[in-house]
């Protein structure tokens, strides 16, 4: 009788432990972060309680349009963030230094413009690290913001950026100027329903250079101040 009781108790304990293990696996699957959604670790916008907006220029080409963009930014007293592709920087060191000389912020845009969501952690690390090291070597500026090419990222991308000391940046408004070479459309996409905290994605195209003054004028008329991305996201805590 006592043996049966001991067997019953042991069986119940075993079942209880098994249930706990199964429950833990259901709620905390192996290999999946429990620190929140991946998107919660990425900046899609800045401080919505501010009057700040940020123009983000992703640069892998369009060198010939950058001087006009810089002149217009100077004219309006605006500082922006230029996310630099490493392969572009390697071929355009003087233009890169001119961007820094004008007082703008540099970000990292990877070296070869790869879809980083398809890369391993090691390859993500290499793309980001090599670009950052090159930018630092050419300018003495160490970027702290990383914008994944095409907005493509995975957990490996964000983890690699984190490990290298970068915040991962996306956008809240996209002018799609690389595809739609239409000045009016660029202005509309950059300004429609714009509000504090917006991060506006642009590229150095002829039409963007032409549209920029109108975009900045509208921001000013709406009481918005265009600032670098790091200023816009300041104070926002991520998981």
MARDREN-710200 format. One record per residue (C-alpha): residue number from 1; residue in three letters; x, y, z. Coordinates in steps of 0.05 Angstrom, whole numbers, plus 5000, padded with zeros to 4 digits. Example, Ala and Ser with C-alpha at 12.3 -4.5 7.8 and 13.67 -1.06 7.14 Angstrom:
2
{nr = 1 | rest = ALA | x = 5246 | y = 4910 | z = 5156} $
{nr = 2 | rest = SER | x = 5273 | y = 4979 | z = 5143} $
END
This chain:
239
{nr = 1 | rest = UNK | x = 5000 | y = 5000 | z = 5000} $
{nr = 2 | rest = UNK | x = 5056 | y = 5048 | z = 5020} $
{nr = 3 | rest = UNK | x = 5093 | y = 5030 | z = 4956} $
{nr = 4 | rest = UNK | x = 5031 | y = 5048 | z = 4915} $
{nr = 5 | rest = UNK | x = 5024 | y = 5114 | z = 4951} $
{nr = 6 | rest = UNK | x = 5097 | y = 5130 | z = 4938} $
{nr = 7 | rest = UNK | x = 5089 | y = 5111 | z = 4865} $
{nr = 8 | rest = UNK | x = 5027 | y = 5155 | z = 4859} $
{nr = 9 | rest = UNK | x = 5063 | y = 5215 | z = 4891} $
{nr = 10 | rest = UNK | x = 5124 | y = 5206 | z = 4846} $
{nr = 11 | rest = UNK | x = 5079 | y = 5201 | z = 4785} $
{nr = 12 | rest = UNK | x = 5042 | y = 5264 | z = 4804} $
{nr = 13 | rest = UNK | x = 5107 | y = 5302 | z = 4816} $
{nr = 14 | rest = UNK | x = 5133 | y = 5279 | z = 4748} $
{nr = 15 | rest = UNK | x = 5069 | y = 5301 | z = 4714} $
{nr = 16 | rest = UNK | x = 5072 | y = 5369 | z = 4749} $
{nr = 17 | rest = UNK | x = 5144 | y = 5380 | z = 4727} $
{nr = 18 | rest = UNK | x = 5127 | y = 5359 | z = 4656} $
{nr = 19 | rest = UNK | x = 5069 | y = 5408 | z = 4654} $
{nr = 20 | rest = UNK | x = 5115 | y = 5464 | z = 4677} $
{nr = 21 | rest = UNK | x = 5166 | y = 5447 | z = 4623} $
{nr = 22 | rest = UNK | x = 5112 | y = 5445 | z = 4569} $
{nr = 23 | rest = UNK | x = 5083 | y = 5511 | z = 4593} $
{nr = 24 | rest = UNK | x = 5151 | y = 5544 | z = 4593} $
{nr = 25 | rest = UNK | x = 5163 | y = 5521 | z = 4521} $
{nr = 26 | rest = UNK | x = 5095 | y = 5547 | z = 4499} $
{nr = 27 | rest = UNK | x = 5104 | y = 5615 | z = 4531} $
{nr = 28 | rest = UNK | x = 5179 | y = 5622 | z = 4519} $
{nr = 29 | rest = UNK | x = 5197 | y = 5583 | z = 4455} $
{nr = 30 | rest = UNK | x = 5269 | y = 5562 | z = 4447} $
{nr = 31 | rest = UNK | x = 5311 | y = 5610 | z = 4405} $
{nr = 32 | rest = UNK | x = 5261 | y = 5667 | z = 4408} $
{nr = 33 | rest = UNK | x = 5276 | y = 5731 | z = 4445} $
{nr = 34 | rest = UNK | x = 5228 | y = 5748 | z = 4502} $
{nr = 35 | rest = UNK | x = 5250 | y = 5821 | z = 4503} $
{nr = 36 | rest = UNK | x = 5192 | y = 5844 | z = 4459} $
{nr = 37 | rest = UNK | x = 5179 | y = 5848 | z = 4385} $
{nr = 38 | rest = UNK | x = 5238 | y = 5859 | z = 4340} $
{nr = 39 | rest = UNK | x = 5207 | y = 5923 | z = 4313} $
{nr = 40 | rest = UNK | x = 5207 | y = 5950 | z = 4384} $
{nr = 41 | rest = UNK | x = 5283 | y = 5954 | z = 4379} $
{nr = 42 | rest = UNK | x = 5281 | y = 5996 | z = 4315} $
{nr = 43 | rest = UNK | x = 5267 | y = 6070 | z = 4308} $
{nr = 44 | rest = UNK | x = 5212 | y = 6086 | z = 4258} $
{nr = 45 | rest = UNK | x = 5200 | y = 6156 | z = 4286} $
{nr = 46 | rest = UNK | x = 5229 | y = 6206 | z = 4333} $
{nr = 47 | rest = UNK | x = 5199 | y = 6244 | z = 4391} $
{nr = 48 | rest = UNK | x = 5126 | y = 6255 | z = 4375} $
{nr = 49 | rest = UNK | x = 5120 | y = 6306 | z = 4431} $
{nr = 50 | rest = UNK | x = 5172 | y = 6351 | z = 4398} $
{nr = 51 | rest = UNK | x = 5169 | y = 6399 | z = 4340} $
{nr = 52 | rest = UNK | x = 5226 | y = 6362 | z = 4306} $
{nr = 53 | rest = UNK | x = 5228 | y = 6329 | z = 4238} $
{nr = 54 | rest = UNK | x = 5289 | y = 6297 | z = 4206} $
{nr = 55 | rest = UNK | x = 5310 | y = 6291 | z = 4133} $
{nr = 56 | rest = UNK | x = 5350 | y = 6227 | z = 4121} $
{nr = 57 | rest = UNK | x = 5391 | y = 6222 | z = 4058} $
{nr = 58 | rest = UNK | x = 5413 | y = 6151 | z = 4039} $
{nr = 59 | rest = UNK | x = 5475 | y = 6158 | z = 3996} $
{nr = 60 | rest = UNK | x = 5503 | y = 6106 | z = 3948} $
{nr = 61 | rest = UNK | x = 5499 | y = 6148 | z = 3885} $
{nr = 62 | rest = UNK | x = 5476 | y = 6218 | z = 3863} $
{nr = 63 | rest = UNK | x = 5541 | y = 6252 | z = 3882} $
{nr = 64 | rest = UNK | x = 5530 | y = 6306 | z = 3830} $
{nr = 65 | rest = UNK | x = 5466 | y = 6329 | z = 3866} $
{nr = 66 | rest = UNK | x = 5495 | y = 6332 | z = 3936} $
{nr = 67 | rest = UNK | x = 5527 | y = 6402 | z = 3930} $
{nr = 68 | rest = UNK | x = 5459 | y = 6433 | z = 3913} $
{nr = 69 | rest = UNK | x = 5427 | y = 6396 | z = 3971} $
{nr = 70 | rest = UNK | x = 5481 | y = 6420 | z = 4018} $
{nr = 71 | rest = UNK | x = 5473 | y = 6492 | z = 3994} $
{nr = 72 | rest = UNK | x = 5398 | y = 6490 | z = 4005} $
{nr = 73 | rest = UNK | x = 5406 | y = 6461 | z = 4075} $
{nr = 74 | rest = UNK | x = 5456 | y = 6517 | z = 4090} $
{nr = 75 | rest = UNK | x = 5408 | y = 6569 | z = 4063} $
{nr = 76 | rest = UNK | x = 5354 | y = 6546 | z = 4111} $
{nr = 77 | rest = UNK | x = 5402 | y = 6535 | z = 4169} $
{nr = 78 | rest = UNK | x = 5384 | y = 6461 | z = 4172} $
{nr = 79 | rest = UNK | x = 5426 | y = 6401 | z = 4193} $
{nr = 80 | rest = UNK | x = 5408 | y = 6332 | z = 4167} $
{nr = 81 | rest = UNK | x = 5432 | y = 6260 | z = 4172} $
{nr = 82 | rest = UNK | x = 5468 | y = 6228 | z = 4113} $
{nr = 83 | rest = UNK | x = 5469 | y = 6152 | z = 4116} $
{nr = 84 | rest = UNK | x = 5532 | y = 6134 | z = 4079} $
{nr = 85 | rest = UNK | x = 5544 | y = 6072 | z = 4037} $
{nr = 86 | rest = UNK | x = 5615 | y = 6047 | z = 4046} $
{nr = 87 | rest = UNK | x = 5629 | y = 6033 | z = 3973} $
{nr = 88 | rest = UNK | x = 5606 | y = 6104 | z = 3956} $
{nr = 89 | rest = UNK | x = 5650 | y = 6134 | z = 4010} $
{nr = 90 | rest = UNK | x = 5709 | y = 6096 | z = 3984} $
{nr = 91 | rest = UNK | x = 5701 | y = 6131 | z = 3916} $
{nr = 92 | rest = UNK | x = 5678 | y = 6199 | z = 3942} $
{nr = 93 | rest = UNK | x = 5721 | y = 6216 | z = 4002} $
{nr = 94 | rest = UNK | x = 5723 | y = 6291 | z = 3987} $
{nr = 95 | rest = UNK | x = 5647 | y = 6296 | z = 3982} $
{nr = 96 | rest = UNK | x = 5640 | y = 6257 | z = 4046} $
{nr = 97 | rest = UNK | x = 5686 | y = 6306 | z = 4081} $
{nr = 98 | rest = UNK | x = 5647 | y = 6364 | z = 4052} $
{nr = 99 | rest = UNK | x = 5583 | y = 6336 | z = 4084} $
{nr = 100 | rest = UNK | x = 5619 | y = 6334 | z = 4151} $
{nr = 101 | rest = UNK | x = 5649 | y = 6404 | z = 4140} $
{nr = 102 | rest = UNK | x = 5579 | y = 6432 | z = 4131} $
{nr = 103 | rest = UNK | x = 5560 | y = 6404 | z = 4199} $
{nr = 104 | rest = UNK | x = 5515 | y = 6346 | z = 4181} $
{nr = 105 | rest = UNK | x = 5508 | y = 6280 | z = 4217} $
{nr = 106 | rest = UNK | x = 5536 | y = 6216 | z = 4186} $
{nr = 107 | rest = UNK | x = 5502 | y = 6149 | z = 4192} $
{nr = 108 | rest = UNK | x = 5521 | y = 6080 | z = 4169} $
{nr = 109 | rest = UNK | x = 5485 | y = 6049 | z = 4109} $
{nr = 110 | rest = UNK | x = 5525 | y = 5985 | z = 4102} $
{nr = 111 | rest = UNK | x = 5583 | y = 5975 | z = 4054} $
{nr = 112 | rest = UNK | x = 5552 | y = 5942 | z = 3992} $
{nr = 113 | rest = UNK | x = 5477 | y = 5958 | z = 3998} $
{nr = 114 | rest = UNK | x = 5458 | y = 5886 | z = 4011} $
{nr = 115 | rest = UNK | x = 5390 | y = 5861 | z = 4034} $
{nr = 116 | rest = UNK | x = 5414 | y = 5850 | z = 4105} $
{nr = 117 | rest = UNK | x = 5353 | y = 5809 | z = 4125} $
{nr = 118 | rest = UNK | x = 5383 | y = 5753 | z = 4082} $
{nr = 119 | rest = UNK | x = 5452 | y = 5756 | z = 4116} $
{nr = 120 | rest = UNK | x = 5478 | y = 5717 | z = 4175} $
{nr = 121 | rest = UNK | x = 5497 | y = 5752 | z = 4240} $
{nr = 122 | rest = UNK | x = 5570 | y = 5749 | z = 4219} $
{nr = 123 | rest = UNK | x = 5557 | y = 5779 | z = 4150} $
{nr = 124 | rest = UNK | x = 5512 | y = 5833 | z = 4179} $
{nr = 125 | rest = UNK | x = 5568 | y = 5850 | z = 4227} $
{nr = 126 | rest = UNK | x = 5619 | y = 5854 | z = 4170} $
{nr = 127 | rest = UNK | x = 5575 | y = 5900 | z = 4127} $
{nr = 128 | rest = UNK | x = 5563 | y = 5948 | z = 4184} $
{nr = 129 | rest = UNK | x = 5632 | y = 5946 | z = 4215} $
{nr = 130 | rest = UNK | x = 5672 | y = 5956 | z = 4151} $
{nr = 131 | rest = UNK | x = 5629 | y = 6016 | z = 4130} $
{nr = 132 | rest = UNK | x = 5635 | y = 6048 | z = 4199} $
{nr = 133 | rest = UNK | x = 5710 | y = 6038 | z = 4201} $
{nr = 134 | rest = UNK | x = 5719 | y = 6069 | z = 4132} $
{nr = 135 | rest = UNK | x = 5676 | y = 6130 | z = 4149} $
{nr = 136 | rest = UNK | x = 5717 | y = 6139 | z = 4212} $
{nr = 137 | rest = UNK | x = 5783 | y = 6133 | z = 4175} $
{nr = 138 | rest = UNK | x = 5762 | y = 6184 | z = 4122} $
{nr = 139 | rest = UNK | x = 5729 | y = 6235 | z = 4168} $
{nr = 140 | rest = UNK | x = 5747 | y = 6221 | z = 4241} $
{nr = 141 | rest = UNK | x = 5672 | y = 6215 | z = 4254} $
{nr = 142 | rest = UNK | x = 5645 | y = 6151 | z = 4285} $
{nr = 143 | rest = UNK | x = 5572 | y = 6140 | z = 4264} $
{nr = 144 | rest = UNK | x = 5524 | y = 6114 | z = 4316} $
{nr = 145 | rest = UNK | x = 5462 | y = 6105 | z = 4273} $
{nr = 146 | rest = UNK | x = 5451 | y = 6049 | z = 4223} $
{nr = 147 | rest = UNK | x = 5399 | y = 6050 | z = 4167} $
{nr = 148 | rest = UNK | x = 5392 | y = 5981 | z = 4134} $
{nr = 149 | rest = UNK | x = 5390 | y = 5985 | z = 4058} $
{nr = 150 | rest = UNK | x = 5319 | y = 5980 | z = 4030} $
{nr = 151 | rest = UNK | x = 5294 | y = 5978 | z = 4102} $
{nr = 152 | rest = UNK | x = 5309 | y = 5903 | z = 4102} $
{nr = 153 | rest = UNK | x = 5330 | y = 5876 | z = 4169} $
{nr = 154 | rest = UNK | x = 5326 | y = 5814 | z = 4213} $
{nr = 155 | rest = UNK | x = 5341 | y = 5798 | z = 4285} $
{nr = 156 | rest = UNK | x = 5412 | y = 5783 | z = 4264} $
{nr = 157 | rest = UNK | x = 5416 | y = 5853 | z = 4233} $
{nr = 158 | rest = UNK | x = 5392 | y = 5889 | z = 4295} $
{nr = 159 | rest = UNK | x = 5434 | y = 5846 | z = 4341} $
{nr = 160 | rest = UNK | x = 5496 | y = 5860 | z = 4299} $
{nr = 161 | rest = UNK | x = 5482 | y = 5935 | z = 4299} $
{nr = 162 | rest = UNK | x = 5470 | y = 5934 | z = 4375} $
{nr = 163 | rest = UNK | x = 5536 | y = 5897 | z = 4387} $
{nr = 164 | rest = UNK | x = 5573 | y = 5949 | z = 4345} $
{nr = 165 | rest = UNK | x = 5542 | y = 6007 | z = 4383} $
{nr = 166 | rest = UNK | x = 5491 | y = 6028 | z = 4331} $
{nr = 167 | rest = UNK | x = 5417 | y = 6045 | z = 4336} $
{nr = 168 | rest = UNK | x = 5377 | y = 6017 | z = 4278} $
{nr = 169 | rest = UNK | x = 5338 | y = 6071 | z = 4240} $
{nr = 170 | rest = UNK | x = 5279 | y = 6065 | z = 4192} $
{nr = 171 | rest = UNK | x = 5231 | y = 6120 | z = 4172} $
{nr = 172 | rest = UNK | x = 5159 | y = 6145 | z = 4181} $
{nr = 173 | rest = UNK | x = 5154 | y = 6179 | z = 4112} $
{nr = 174 | rest = UNK | x = 5185 | y = 6156 | z = 4047} $
{nr = 175 | rest = UNK | x = 5190 | y = 6203 | z = 3988} $
{nr = 176 | rest = UNK | x = 5207 | y = 6144 | z = 3942} $
{nr = 177 | rest = UNK | x = 5247 | y = 6195 | z = 3902} $
{nr = 178 | rest = UNK | x = 5294 | y = 6141 | z = 3875} $
{nr = 179 | rest = UNK | x = 5235 | y = 6113 | z = 3836} $
{nr = 180 | rest = UNK | x = 5188 | y = 6171 | z = 3823} $
{nr = 181 | rest = UNK | x = 5228 | y = 6228 | z = 3793} $
{nr = 182 | rest = UNK | x = 5173 | y = 6279 | z = 3804} $
{nr = 183 | rest = UNK | x = 5188 | y = 6343 | z = 3843} $
{nr = 184 | rest = UNK | x = 5115 | y = 6356 | z = 3863} $
{nr = 185 | rest = UNK | x = 5105 | y = 6284 | z = 3886} $
{nr = 186 | rest = UNK | x = 5168 | y = 6288 | z = 3928} $
{nr = 187 | rest = UNK | x = 5145 | y = 6352 | z = 3961} $
{nr = 188 | rest = UNK | x = 5076 | y = 6322 | z = 3976} $
{nr = 189 | rest = UNK | x = 5105 | y = 6258 | z = 4006} $
{nr = 190 | rest = UNK | x = 5154 | y = 6297 | z = 4049} $
{nr = 191 | rest = UNK | x = 5102 | y = 6346 | z = 4076} $
{nr = 192 | rest = UNK | x = 5032 | y = 6315 | z = 4076} $
{nr = 193 | rest = UNK | x = 5006 | y = 6306 | z = 4147} $
{nr = 194 | rest = UNK | x = 5077 | y = 6317 | z = 4172} $
{nr = 195 | rest = UNK | x = 5084 | y = 6324 | z = 4248} $
{nr = 196 | rest = UNK | x = 5135 | y = 6324 | z = 4303} $
{nr = 197 | rest = UNK | x = 5178 | y = 6262 | z = 4305} $
{nr = 198 | rest = UNK | x = 5174 | y = 6246 | z = 4231} $
{nr = 199 | rest = UNK | x = 5235 | y = 6215 | z = 4198} $
{nr = 200 | rest = UNK | x = 5233 | y = 6230 | z = 4124} $
{nr = 201 | rest = UNK | x = 5272 | y = 6187 | z = 4076} $
{nr = 202 | rest = UNK | x = 5305 | y = 6219 | z = 4015} $
{nr = 203 | rest = UNK | x = 5361 | y = 6205 | z = 3965} $
{nr = 204 | rest = UNK | x = 5406 | y = 6252 | z = 3926} $
{nr = 205 | rest = UNK | x = 5367 | y = 6258 | z = 3861} $
{nr = 206 | rest = UNK | x = 5358 | y = 6317 | z = 3815} $
{nr = 207 | rest = UNK | x = 5285 | y = 6325 | z = 3833} $
{nr = 208 | rest = UNK | x = 5299 | y = 6319 | z = 3908} $
{nr = 209 | rest = UNK | x = 5350 | y = 6374 | z = 3903} $
{nr = 210 | rest = UNK | x = 5298 | y = 6417 | z = 3867} $
{nr = 211 | rest = UNK | x = 5243 | y = 6401 | z = 3917} $
{nr = 212 | rest = UNK | x = 5284 | y = 6411 | z = 3980} $
{nr = 213 | rest = UNK | x = 5273 | y = 6487 | z = 3988} $
{nr = 214 | rest = UNK | x = 5198 | y = 6479 | z = 3983} $
{nr = 215 | rest = UNK | x = 5198 | y = 6422 | z = 4033} $
{nr = 216 | rest = UNK | x = 5239 | y = 6462 | z = 4084} $
{nr = 217 | rest = UNK | x = 5196 | y = 6524 | z = 4074} $
{nr = 218 | rest = UNK | x = 5133 | y = 6485 | z = 4089} $
{nr = 219 | rest = UNK | x = 5164 | y = 6455 | z = 4152} $
{nr = 220 | rest = UNK | x = 5181 | y = 6525 | z = 4175} $
{nr = 221 | rest = UNK | x = 5111 | y = 6550 | z = 4161} $
{nr = 222 | rest = UNK | x = 5083 | y = 6493 | z = 4202} $
{nr = 223 | rest = UNK | x = 5129 | y = 6510 | z = 4261} $
{nr = 224 | rest = UNK | x = 5171 | y = 6447 | z = 4253} $
{nr = 225 | rest = UNK | x = 5246 | y = 6447 | z = 4261} $
{nr = 226 | rest = UNK | x = 5288 | y = 6401 | z = 4217} $
{nr = 227 | rest = UNK | x = 5343 | y = 6368 | z = 4259} $
{nr = 228 | rest = UNK | x = 5391 | y = 6308 | z = 4254} $
{nr = 229 | rest = UNK | x = 5361 | y = 6241 | z = 4270} $
{nr = 230 | rest = UNK | x = 5401 | y = 6233 | z = 4334} $
{nr = 231 | rest = UNK | x = 5368 | y = 6297 | z = 4361} $
{nr = 232 | rest = UNK | x = 5299 | y = 6274 | z = 4340} $
{nr = 233 | rest = UNK | x = 5304 | y = 6206 | z = 4374} $
{nr = 234 | rest = UNK | x = 5338 | y = 6233 | z = 4436} $
{nr = 235 | rest = UNK | x = 5305 | y = 6209 | z = 4500} $
{nr = 236 | rest = UNK | x = 5268 | y = 6151 | z = 4468} $
{nr = 237 | rest = UNK | x = 5284 | y = 6087 | z = 4503} $
{nr = 238 | rest = UNK | x = 5283 | y = 6021 | z = 4465} $
{nr = 239 | rest = UNK | x = 5282 | y = 5950 | z = 4490} $
END
